[in-house]
């Protein structure tokens, strides 16, 4: 028996149960999944300025900003 047939049997067995109610929607896992996605989108939209490397930051425009003296 193939793996697909095993899955079809399990699905058919669950569908035959009488009086069984489906889980409420949204479930807690759905809530946490949506919250995680929204946090990731928020972090991407904010630009994550504190995670940029020193190479990405622009250099000062003149010598006064660097603290160099003549």
Helices and strands as residue ranges (DSSP letters): H 3-15, H 28-46, G 49-51, H 63-66
